[in-house]
Amino acid sequence: MTKRRPPDPKSARPGFRLWPSPLLSAMLFAAWPMLNASWSAGHLAIAALLAWAIPMFTARFQPERPRLAAWGTAARLVGRVLLDIVVSNVEVARRVLGPEAAIRSRFVWVPLAIRDPHGIVALAGIITLTPGTLSSELTDDRRFLLVHALHCPDDAAEAVLVATIQARYEAPLREIFE
C-alpha cells in the first residue's frame, strides 16, 4: 500500500492554513459554551480561541484526510446503520433476557476488501456500534478484522455474519472511500 503524503501547506487553498478543519472548529465552538452552560462574551471568546487553536495544533497528527466520493451512499449507510442499531438492540435484549443457552458467542475473522484506512476505521466503528457485535483486532496487513459476535452458534451463522458485514457495511464504505 502506498502512503499518501499530506498536502503541501503552501499549495493548499488560502483558508486551509488558518482553519485546517472547519467542521471540527465549528463543533468545538458550539461545545464549549454548552459544556460551561454559559453563552457570555468571555466564554464565546474562549470557544473561538479553542476552535482555532485545537485544530491548528492537531492538524499535523492527521497525515491524510478522508475523501468521500459518494455522499448519497453515505446518507443511505447512516440510515441503514441507525436502523440496524435499533433492530440489534431488540435482538440483544431478547437474547439477554431469555435463557442463557440462547447465547452462543464466537470470534469471527472477517476478510476485508476495503483498503482505505478511514473506511476500515468506519467499518470497525459501525460493527462496534451495532449491539451484539464488537470489533476486536485488525491484522497488521489490514486484510482481516476480528469481530466478536454475541450469538453465532455454528459455521453457517459465521458465514452469514461475514456476508452480512461485507454486503451491508463494507461494500458501501468502499464506494464512499475508494
C-alpha positions in Angstrom: 0.0 0.0 0.0 1.4 3.3 -1.0 1.4 6.1 1.6 0.0 9.4 0.6 1.9 12.4 1.7 0.0 15.2 3.4 -0.8 18.2 1.1 1.8 20.9 1.0 0.5 23.8 3.1 1.9 26.3 0.6 -0.2 24.8 -2.1 -3.4 24.5 0.0 -6.3 26.8 -0.5 -5.9 30.1 1.3 -8.2 29.4 4.3 -6.7 26.0 4.9 -3.8 27.1 7.0 -5.9 29.4 9.2 -8.7 26.8 9.6 -7.3 23.3 8.9 -10.6 21.6 10.0 -13.6 23.9 9.8 -16.1 21.3 10.9 -14.1 20.4 14.0 -13.7 24.2 14.7 -17.5 24.7 14.5 -18.1 21.7 16.8 -15.6 23.0 19.3 -17.0 26.5 19.2 -20.5 25.2 19.9 -19.4 22.6 22.5 -17.5 25.0 24.8 -20.4 27.2 25.8 -22.7 24.2 26.1 -20.3 22.4 28.4 -20.0 25.5 30.6 -23.7 26.4 30.4 -22.8 29.9 29.6 -23.1 31.9 26.4 -21.3 35.0 27.8 -18.9 37.0 25.8 -15.9 35.6 27.7 -17.0 32.0 27.1 -17.6 32.8 23.4 -14.1 34.3 23.2 -12.6 31.2 24.8 -14.7 29.0 22.4 -13.3 30.9 19.4 -9.8 30.6 20.6 -10.1 26.8 21.2 -12.0 26.4 17.9 -9.0 27.9 16.2 -6.1 26.5 18.3 -7.0 22.9 18.8 -7.4 22.0 15.1 -4.4 24.1 14.3 -2.1 22.2 16.7 -3.6 18.8 16.0 -3.6 19.0 12.1 -0.1 17.5 12.0 -1.4 14.3 13.6 -3.8 13.7 10.7 -1.4 12.9 7.8 -4.1 12.2 5.2 -7.6 13.5 5.0 -10.5 11.3 4.0 -12.0 11.9 0.6 -15.7 11.0 0.4 -16.7 10.0 -3.1 -20.4 9.1 -2.7 -22.4 11.3 -0.4 -25.7 9.6 -1.3 -24.3 6.3 -0.4 -23.0 7.7 2.8 -26.5 9.0 3.7 -28.1 5.6 2.9 -25.4 3.9 5.0 -26.1 6.2 8.0 -29.8 5.3 7.7 -29.1 1.6 7.4 -26.8 1.7 10.4 -29.3 3.5 12.6 -32.0 1.0 11.7 -29.6 -1.9 12.3 -28.8 -0.5 15.8 -32.5 -0.4 16.7 -33.1 -3.9 15.4 -30.0 -5.3 17.1 -30.9 -3.7 20.4 -34.2 -5.6 20.4 -32.4 -8.9 19.4 -29.8 -8.5 22.1 -32.4 -7.7 24.7 -34.4 -10.7 23.7 -31.3 -13.0 24.0 -30.0 -11.5 27.2 -33.4 -11.6 28.9 -34.1 -15.1 27.6 -32.4 -18.4 28.6 -28.7 -18.4 28.8 -28.5 -21.2 26.2 -29.8 -18.7 23.6 -26.4 -17.0 23.6 -23.5 -18.7 21.8 -20.8 -16.2 21.3 -17.9 -16.6 18.9 -14.9 -14.7 17.5 -15.1 -14.4 13.7 -12.4 -13.3 11.2 -13.9 -11.1 8.6 -11.8 -10.8 5.4 -11.6 -7.2 4.2 -11.6 -5.9 0.6 -11.6 -2.3 1.7 -8.1 -0.8 1.8 -8.7 2.9 2.8 -7.7 3.3 6.5 -10.6 5.7 7.0 -13.0 3.1 5.6 -11.6 0.4 7.8 -12.0 2.6 10.9 -15.5 3.4 9.9 -16.3 -0.3 9.4 -14.8 -1.2 12.8 -16.8 1.6 14.4 -20.1 0.5 12.7 -19.6 -3.0 13.9 -18.9 -1.9 17.4 -21.9 0.5 17.5 -24.2 -2.3 16.5 -25.3 -4.2 19.6 -24.3 -7.8 19.6 -21.0 -7.3 17.7 -17.7 -5.8 18.6 -14.5 -5.1 16.6 -11.6 -6.7 18.4 -8.5 -6.7 16.3 -7.2 -5.8 12.9 -4.3 -7.8 11.3 -1.1 -5.9 10.6 -1.7 -6.2 6.8 -5.3 -4.8 7.3 -6.8 -7.8 5.5 -8.8 -9.3 8.3 -10.9 -7.8 11.1 -11.6 -9.9 14.2 -15.3 -9.5 15.3 -16.9 -10.8 18.4 -20.5 -11.8 17.9 -22.8 -12.3 20.8 -24.7 -15.1 19.0 -23.0 -17.1 16.3 -23.8 -20.7 17.0 -22.1 -22.5 14.1 -20.1 -22.2 10.9 -23.3 -21.4 8.8 -24.1 -18.5 11.1 -20.5 -17.3 10.9 -20.7 -17.3 7.1 -24.0 -15.3 7.2 -22.4 -12.8 9.6 -19.4 -12.3 7.4 -21.5 -12.0 4.3 -23.8 -9.5 6.0 -21.0 -7.3 7.2 -19.4 -7.3 3.8 -22.6 -6.5 1.9 -24.4 -4.1 4.3 -21.4 -2.1 5.5 -18.1 -2.8 3.7 -19.4 -2.5 0.2 -21.0 1.0 0.7 -17.8 2.1 2.6 -15.7 1.0 -0.4 -17.9 3.1 -2.6 -17.6 6.1 -0.2 -13.9 6.0 0.5 -12.3 4.3 -2.6 
